[in-house]
């Protein structure tokens, strides 16, 4: 069973890759360090709702999309 941080991280990575973006590109765009984005994507860190909103806005998706059950 996955925890919420793993689910959100998986979906952040999925949507980033769908946009053909590198971690560096997304991290710079939302004002965070690439290593912090990596920790988010791997479900290894807590994150603020503000960071999650910034990522969703930049990827042009709804924040709720990050909470979809993992399917792949």
BABAVO-40174 format. One record per atom (N, C-alpha, C): z, x, y; atom name; residue number from 1; residue in three letters. Coordinates in Angstrom, 3 decimals. Each point is the difference from the previous one (the first is absolute). Layout:
# residues N
<site pz="Z" px="X" py="Y" atom="CA" seq="NUM" type="ALA"/>
...
END
This chain:
# residues 72
<site pz="0.000" px="0.841" py="-1.179" atom="N" seq="1" type="UNK"/>
<site pz="0.000" px="-0.841" py="1.179" atom="CA" seq="1" type="UNK"/>
<site pz="0.000" px="0.890" py="1.249" atom="C" seq="1" type="UNK"/>
<site pz="-0.776" px="-0.393" py="0.982" atom="N" seq="2" type="UNK"/>
<site pz="-0.123" px="0.773" py="1.225" atom="CA" seq="2" type="UNK"/>
<site pz="0.955" px="-0.527" py="1.068" atom="C" seq="2" type="UNK"/>
<site pz="0.498" px="0.924" py="0.833" atom="N" seq="3" type="UNK"/>
<site pz="0.810" px="-0.453" py="1.131" atom="CA" seq="3" type="UNK"/>
<site pz="-0.911" px="-0.248" py="1.202" atom="C" seq="3" type="UNK"/>
<site pz="0.553" px="-0.602" py="1.020" atom="N" seq="4" type="UNK"/>
<site pz="-0.806" px="-0.399" py="1.164" atom="CA" seq="4" type="UNK"/>
<site pz="-0.636" px="1.198" py="0.703" atom="C" seq="4" type="UNK"/>
<site pz="0.678" px="1.145" py="-0.003" atom="N" seq="5" type="UNK"/>
<site pz="-0.559" px="1.185" py="0.647" atom="CA" seq="5" type="UNK"/>
<site pz="-1.221" px="0.505" py="-0.763" atom="C" seq="5" type="UNK"/>
<site pz="0.025" px="-0.083" py="-1.324" atom="N" seq="6" type="UNK"/>
<site pz="-1.149" px="0.410" py="-0.801" atom="CA" seq="6" type="UNK"/>
<site pz="-1.181" px="-0.954" py="0.207" atom="C" seq="6" type="UNK"/>
<site pz="0.286" px="-1.290" py="0.069" atom="N" seq="7" type="UNK"/>
<site pz="-1.053" px="-0.999" py="0.206" atom="CA" seq="7" type="UNK"/>
<site pz="-0.663" px="0.195" py="1.359" atom="C" seq="7" type="UNK"/>
<site pz="0.812" px="0.105" py="1.046" atom="N" seq="8" type="UNK"/>
<site pz="-0.551" px="0.198" py="1.345" atom="CA" seq="8" type="UNK"/>
<site pz="-0.776" px="1.312" py="0.067" atom="C" seq="8" type="UNK"/>
<site pz="0.565" px="1.064" py="-0.524" atom="N" seq="9" type="UNK"/>
<site pz="-0.674" px="1.297" py="0.028" atom="CA" seq="9" type="UNK"/>
<site pz="-1.338" px="-0.027" py="-0.713" atom="C" seq="9" type="UNK"/>
<site pz="-0.019" px="-0.623" py="-1.158" atom="N" seq="10" type="UNK"/>
<site pz="-1.244" px="-0.131" py="-0.764" atom="CA" seq="10" type="UNK"/>
<site pz="-1.064" px="-0.714" py="0.841" atom="C" seq="10" type="UNK"/>
<site pz="0.411" px="-1.068" py="0.672" atom="N" seq="11" type="UNK"/>
<site pz="-0.952" px="-0.783" py="0.792" atom="CA" seq="11" type="UNK"/>
<site pz="-0.425" px="0.717" py="1.274" atom="C" seq="11" type="UNK"/>
<site pz="0.883" px="0.737" py="0.623" atom="N" seq="12" type="UNK"/>
<site pz="-0.393" px="0.817" py="1.158" atom="CA" seq="12" type="UNK"/>
<site pz="-1.108" px="0.956" py="-0.426" atom="C" seq="12" type="UNK"/>
<site pz="0.221" px="0.676" py="-1.114" atom="N" seq="13" type="UNK"/>
<site pz="-0.987" px="0.954" py="-0.506" atom="CA" seq="13" type="UNK"/>
<site pz="-1.310" px="-0.702" py="-0.355" atom="C" seq="13" type="UNK"/>
<site pz="0.090" px="-1.152" py="-0.657" atom="N" seq="14" type="UNK"/>
<site pz="-1.193" px="-0.756" py="-0.394" atom="CA" seq="14" type="UNK"/>
<site pz="-0.841" px="-0.361" py="1.223" atom="C" seq="14" type="UNK"/>
<site pz="0.643" px="-0.563" py="1.023" atom="N" seq="15" type="UNK"/>
<site pz="-0.749" px="-0.403" py="1.194" atom="CA" seq="15" type="UNK"/>
<site pz="-0.512" px="1.198" py="0.792" atom="C" seq="15" type="UNK"/>
<site pz="0.742" px="1.086" py="0.014" atom="N" seq="16" type="UNK"/>
<site pz="-0.467" px="1.230" py="0.677" atom="CA" seq="16" type="UNK"/>
<site pz="-1.263" px="0.511" py="-0.685" atom="C" seq="16" type="UNK"/>
<site pz="0.027" px="0.028" py="-1.327" atom="N" seq="17" type="UNK"/>
<site pz="-1.163" px="0.498" py="-0.742" atom="CA" seq="17" type="UNK"/>
<site pz="-1.197" px="-0.939" py="0.121" atom="C" seq="17" type="UNK"/>
<site pz="0.258" px="-1.305" py="0.057" atom="N" seq="18" type="UNK"/>
<site pz="-1.107" px="-0.941" py="0.202" atom="CA" seq="18" type="UNK"/>
<site pz="-0.718" px="0.267" py="1.321" atom="C" seq="18" type="UNK"/>
<site pz="0.744" px="0.504" py="0.984" atom="N" seq="19" type="UNK"/>
<site pz="-0.579" px="0.329" py="1.312" atom="CA" seq="19" type="UNK"/>
<site pz="-0.536" px="1.425" py="0.036" atom="C" seq="19" type="UNK"/>
<site pz="0.083" px="0.688" py="-1.165" atom="N" seq="20" type="UNK"/>
<site pz="-0.495" px="1.381" py="-0.129" atom="CA" seq="20" type="UNK"/>
<site pz="0.653" px="0.934" py="1.015" atom="C" seq="20" type="UNK"/>
<site pz="1.312" px="-0.154" py="0.140" atom="N" seq="21" type="UNK"/>
<site pz="0.765" px="0.821" py="0.935" atom="CA" seq="21" type="UNK"/>
<site pz="0.855" px="1.002" py="-0.763" atom="C" seq="21" type="UNK"/>
<site pz="0.202" px="1.158" py="0.585" atom="N" seq="22" type="UNK"/>
<site pz="0.940" px="0.965" py="-0.563" atom="CA" seq="22" type="UNK"/>
<site pz="1.405" px="-0.345" py="0.482" atom="C" seq="22" type="UNK"/>
<site pz="0.988" px="0.574" py="-0.663" atom="N" seq="23" type="UNK"/>
<site pz="1.381" px="-0.172" py="0.454" atom="CA" seq="23" type="UNK"/>
<site pz="0.169" px="0.540" py="1.407" atom="C" seq="23" type="UNK"/>
<site pz="-0.626" px="1.103" py="0.277" atom="N" seq="24" type="UNK"/>
<site pz="0.124" px="0.602" py="1.335" atom="CA" seq="24" type="UNK"/>
<site pz="-0.562" px="-0.940" py="1.059" atom="C" seq="24" type="UNK"/>
<site pz="-1.165" px="-0.582" py="-0.256" atom="N" seq="25" type="UNK"/>
<site pz="-0.610" px="-0.919" py="0.970" atom="CA" seq="25" type="UNK"/>
<site pz="0.922" px="-1.169" py="0.313" atom="C" seq="25" type="UNK"/>
<site pz="0.542" px="-0.631" py="-1.037" atom="N" seq="26" type="UNK"/>
<site pz="0.868" px="-1.153" py="0.209" atom="CA" seq="26" type="UNK"/>
<site pz="1.306" px="0.411" py="0.670" atom="C" seq="26" type="UNK"/>
<site pz="0.581" px="1.086" py="-0.452" atom="N" seq="27" type="UNK"/>
<site pz="1.273" px="0.455" py="0.562" atom="CA" seq="27" type="UNK"/>
<site pz="-0.137" px="0.289" py="1.498" atom="C" seq="27" type="UNK"/>
<site pz="-1.037" px="0.711" py="0.370" atom="N" seq="28" type="UNK"/>
<site pz="-0.226" px="0.310" py="1.415" atom="CA" seq="28" type="UNK"/>
<site pz="-0.212" px="-1.288" py="0.799" atom="C" seq="28" type="UNK"/>
<site pz="-0.754" px="-0.915" py="-0.562" atom="N" seq="29" type="UNK"/>
<site pz="-0.306" px="-1.247" py="0.707" atom="CA" seq="29" type="UNK"/>
<site pz="1.244" px="-0.825" py="0.297" atom="C" seq="29" type="UNK"/>
<site pz="0.993" px="0.050" py="-0.900" atom="N" seq="30" type="UNK"/>
<site pz="1.206" px="-0.819" py="0.209" atom="CA" seq="30" type="UNK"/>
<site pz="1.187" px="0.826" py="0.492" atom="C" seq="30" type="UNK"/>
<site pz="-0.208" px="1.293" py="0.199" atom="N" seq="31" type="UNK"/>
<site pz="1.033" px="0.839" py="0.607" atom="CA" seq="31" type="UNK"/>
<site pz="1.122" px="0.443" py="-0.922" atom="C" seq="31" type="UNK"/>
<site pz="-0.352" px="0.225" py="-1.279" atom="N" seq="32" type="UNK"/>
<site pz="1.000" px="0.517" py="-0.935" atom="CA" seq="32" type="UNK"/>
<site pz="-0.536" px="1.263" py="-0.656" atom="C" seq="32" type="UNK"/>
<site pz="0.871" px="0.720" py="-0.661" atom="N" seq="33" type="UNK"/>
<site pz="-0.393" px="1.215" py="-0.709" atom="CA" seq="33" type="UNK"/>
<site pz="-0.688" px="-0.363" py="-1.309" atom="C" seq="33" type="UNK"/>
<site pz="-0.985" px="0.792" py="-0.395" atom="N" seq="34" type="UNK"/>
<site pz="-0.706" px="-0.250" py="-1.248" atom="CA" seq="34" type="UNK"/>
<site pz="0.938" px="-0.017" py="-1.195" atom="C" seq="34" type="UNK"/>
<site pz="0.980" px="0.883" py="-0.011" atom="N" seq="35" type="UNK"/>
<site pz="0.928" px="0.050" py="-1.135" atom="CA" seq="35" type="UNK"/>
<site pz="0.849" px="-1.269" py="-0.079" atom="C" seq="35" type="UNK"/>
<site pz="0.318" px="-0.592" py="1.164" atom="N" seq="36" type="UNK"/>
<site pz="0.742" px="-1.263" py="0.014" atom="CA" seq="36" type="UNK"/>
<site pz="-0.866" px="-1.121" py="-0.570" atom="C" seq="36" type="UNK"/>
<site pz="-1.288" px="-0.035" py="0.361" atom="N" seq="37" type="UNK"/>
<site pz="-0.911" px="-0.982" py="-0.564" atom="CA" seq="37" type="UNK"/>
<site pz="-0.103" px="0.174" py="-1.512" atom="C" seq="37" type="UNK"/>
<site pz="-0.054" px="1.230" py="-0.455" atom="N" seq="38" type="UNK"/>
<site pz="-0.044" px="0.265" py="-1.435" atom="CA" seq="38" type="UNK"/>
<site pz="1.246" px="-0.542" py="-0.697" atom="C" seq="38" type="UNK"/>
<site pz="1.150" px="0.202" py="0.604" atom="N" seq="39" type="UNK"/>
<site pz="1.247" px="-0.521" py="-0.567" atom="CA" seq="39" type="UNK"/>
<site pz="-0.021" px="-1.527" py="-0.054" atom="C" seq="39" type="UNK"/>
<site pz="-0.548" px="-0.635" py="1.026" atom="N" seq="40" type="UNK"/>
<site pz="-0.130" px="-1.469" py="0.001" atom="CA" seq="40" type="UNK"/>
<site pz="-0.916" px="-0.432" py="-1.139" atom="C" seq="40" type="UNK"/>
<site pz="-1.170" px="0.629" py="-0.087" atom="N" seq="41" type="UNK"/>
<site pz="-0.974" px="-0.387" py="-1.017" atom="CA" seq="41" type="UNK"/>
<site pz="0.523" px="0.205" py="-1.416" atom="C" seq="41" type="UNK"/>
<site pz="0.859" px="0.947" py="-0.182" atom="N" seq="42" type="UNK"/>
<site pz="0.554" px="0.267" py="-1.330" atom="CA" seq="42" type="UNK"/>
<site pz="1.286" px="-0.767" py="-0.275" atom="C" seq="42" type="UNK"/>
<site pz="0.431" px="-0.830" py="0.948" atom="N" seq="43" type="UNK"/>
<site pz="1.190" px="-0.812" py="-0.197" atom="CA" seq="43" type="UNK"/>
<site pz="1.291" px="0.779" py="-0.018" atom="C" seq="43" type="UNK"/>
<site pz="0.001" px="1.157" py="0.664" atom="N" seq="44" type="UNK"/>
<site pz="1.153" px="0.895" py="-0.031" atom="CA" seq="44" type="UNK"/>
<site pz="0.870" px="-0.040" py="1.241" atom="C" seq="44" type="UNK"/>
<site pz="-0.334" px="-0.853" py="0.967" atom="N" seq="45" type="UNK"/>
<site pz="0.777" px="-0.014" py="1.236" atom="CA" seq="45" type="UNK"/>
<site pz="0.087" px="-1.403" py="0.574" atom="C" seq="45" type="UNK"/>
<site pz="1.018" px="-0.194" py="0.788" atom="N" seq="46" type="UNK"/>
<site pz="0.148" px="-1.233" py="0.751" atom="CA" seq="46" type="UNK"/>
<site pz="-0.901" px="0.116" py="1.234" atom="C" seq="46" type="UNK"/>
<site pz="-0.398" px="-1.110" py="0.573" atom="N" seq="47" type="UNK"/>
<site pz="-0.856" px="0.020" py="1.179" atom="CA" seq="47" type="UNK"/>
<site pz="0.405" px="-1.161" py="0.892" atom="C" seq="47" type="UNK"/>
<site pz="-0.330" px="0.117" py="1.263" atom="N" seq="48" type="UNK"/>
<site pz="0.340" px="-1.081" py="0.925" atom="CA" seq="48" type="UNK"/>
<site pz="-1.102" px="-1.047" py="0.000" atom="C" seq="48" type="UNK"/>
<site pz="0.357" px="-1.191" py="0.397" atom="N" seq="49" type="UNK"/>
<site pz="-0.987" px="-1.066" py="0.121" atom="CA" seq="49" type="UNK"/>
<site pz="-1.011" px="0.350" py="1.090" atom="C" seq="49" type="UNK"/>
<site pz="0.436" px="0.744" py="1.007" atom="N" seq="50" type="UNK"/>
<site pz="-0.908" px="0.434" py="1.062" atom="CA" seq="50" type="UNK"/>
<site pz="-1.104" px="0.899" py="-0.526" atom="C" seq="50" type="UNK"/>
<site pz="0.350" px="0.929" py="-0.862" atom="N" seq="51" type="UNK"/>
<site pz="-1.000" px="0.893" py="-0.607" atom="CA" seq="51" type="UNK"/>
<site pz="-0.953" px="-0.814" py="-0.861" atom="C" seq="51" type="UNK"/>
<site pz="0.548" px="-0.909" py="-0.783" atom="N" seq="52" type="UNK"/>
<site pz="-0.835" px="-0.827" py="-0.864" atom="CA" seq="52" type="UNK"/>
<site pz="-0.953" px="-0.868" py="0.819" atom="C" seq="52" type="UNK"/>
<site pz="0.479" px="-0.544" py="1.105" atom="N" seq="53" type="UNK"/>
<site pz="-0.855" px="-0.790" py="0.897" atom="CA" seq="53" type="UNK"/>
<site pz="-1.105" px="0.867" py="0.601" atom="C" seq="53" type="UNK"/>
<site pz="0.333" px="1.209" py="0.408" atom="N" seq="54" type="UNK"/>
<site pz="-1.002" px="0.902" py="0.586" atom="CA" seq="54" type="UNK"/>
<site pz="-1.082" px="0.339" py="-1.021" atom="C" seq="54" type="UNK"/>
<site pz="0.405" px="0.242" py="-1.238" atom="N" seq="55" type="UNK"/>
<site pz="-0.970" px="0.305" py="-1.056" atom="CA" seq="55" type="UNK"/>
<site pz="-0.891" px="-1.217" py="-0.247" atom="C" seq="55" type="UNK"/>
<site pz="0.604" px="-1.179" py="-0.119" atom="N" seq="56" type="UNK"/>
<site pz="-0.771" px="-1.229" py="-0.230" atom="CA" seq="56" type="UNK"/>
<site pz="-0.979" px="-0.248" py="1.142" atom="C" seq="56" type="UNK"/>
<site pz="0.463" px="0.151" py="1.228" atom="N" seq="57" type="UNK"/>
<site pz="-0.873" px="-0.204" py="1.162" atom="CA" seq="57" type="UNK"/>
<site pz="-1.187" px="0.956" py="-0.032" atom="C" seq="57" type="UNK"/>
<site pz="0.270" px="1.259" py="-0.277" atom="N" seq="58" type="UNK"/>
<site pz="-1.071" px="0.985" py="-0.007" atom="CA" seq="58" type="UNK"/>
<site pz="-0.998" px="-0.273" py="-1.126" atom="C" seq="58" type="UNK"/>
<site pz="0.503" px="-0.431" py="-1.156" atom="N" seq="59" type="UNK"/>
<site pz="-0.875" px="-0.292" py="-1.138" atom="CA" seq="59" type="UNK"/>
<site pz="-0.642" px="-1.388" py="0.102" atom="C" seq="59" type="UNK"/>
<site pz="0.385" px="-0.736" py="1.056" atom="N" seq="60" type="UNK"/>
<site pz="-0.525" px="-1.343" py="0.266" atom="CA" seq="60" type="UNK"/>
<site pz="0.251" px="-0.960" py="-1.161" atom="C" seq="60" type="UNK"/>
<site pz="1.243" px="-0.006" py="-0.469" atom="N" seq="61" type="UNK"/>
<site pz="0.425" px="-0.933" py="-1.038" atom="CA" seq="61" type="UNK"/>
<site pz="1.293" px="-0.663" py="0.453" atom="C" seq="61" type="UNK"/>
<site pz="0.385" px="-1.046" py="-0.701" atom="N" seq="62" type="UNK"/>
<site pz="1.279" px="-0.653" py="0.273" atom="CA" seq="62" type="UNK"/>
<site pz="1.102" px="0.768" py="-0.715" atom="C" seq="62" type="UNK"/>
<site pz="1.152" px="0.089" py="0.615" atom="N" seq="63" type="UNK"/>
<site pz="1.105" px="0.743" py="-0.588" atom="CA" seq="63" type="UNK"/>
<site pz="0.377" px="-0.554" py="-1.376" atom="C" seq="63" type="UNK"/>
<site pz="-0.166" px="-1.288" py="-0.202" atom="N" seq="64" type="UNK"/>
<site pz="0.346" px="-0.588" py="-1.300" atom="CA" seq="64" type="UNK"/>
<site pz="-0.878" px="0.539" py="-1.125" atom="C" seq="64" type="UNK"/>
<site pz="-1.165" px="0.523" py="0.336" atom="N" seq="65" type="UNK"/>
<site pz="-0.880" px="0.575" py="-1.025" atom="CA" seq="65" type="UNK"/>
<site pz="0.664" px="1.181" py="-0.701" atom="C" seq="65" type="UNK"/>
<site pz="0.914" px="0.671" py="0.670" atom="N" seq="66" type="UNK"/>
<site pz="0.690" px="1.133" py="-0.612" atom="CA" seq="66" type="UNK"/>
<site pz="0.987" px="-0.436" py="-1.091" atom="C" seq="66" type="UNK"/>
<site pz="0.321" px="-1.290" py="-0.037" atom="N" seq="67" type="UNK"/>
<site pz="0.988" px="-0.494" py="-0.951" atom="CA" seq="67" type="UNK"/>
<site pz="-0.626" px="-0.675" py="-1.224" atom="C" seq="67" type="UNK"/>
<site pz="-1.327" px="0.102" py="-0.141" atom="N" seq="68" type="UNK"/>
<site pz="-0.691" px="-0.533" py="-1.166" atom="CA" seq="68" type="UNK"/>
<site pz="0.450" px="0.733" py="-1.249" atom="C" seq="68" type="UNK"/>
<site pz="0.094" px="-0.726" py="-1.102" atom="N" seq="69" type="UNK"/>
<site pz="0.347" px="0.648" py="-1.269" atom="CA" seq="69" type="UNK"/>
<site pz="-1.058" px="1.053" py="-0.330" atom="C" seq="69" type="UNK"/>
<site pz="0.435" px="1.081" py="-0.626" atom="N" seq="70" type="UNK"/>
<site pz="-0.913" px="1.076" py="-0.367" atom="CA" seq="70" type="UNK"/>
<site pz="-0.906" px="-0.486" py="-1.130" atom="C" seq="70" type="UNK"/>
<site pz="-1.307" px="0.160" py="0.191" atom="N" seq="71" type="UNK"/>
<site pz="-0.950" px="-0.456" py="-1.000" atom="CA" seq="71" type="UNK"/>
<site pz="-0.837" px="1.132" py="-0.594" atom="C" seq="71" type="UNK"/>
<site pz="0.060" px="1.181" py="0.611" atom="N" seq="72" type="UNK"/>
<site pz="-0.794" px="1.114" py="-0.526" atom="CA" seq="72" type="UNK"/>
<site pz="0.794" px="1.259" py="-0.026" atom="C" seq="72" type="UNK"/>
END
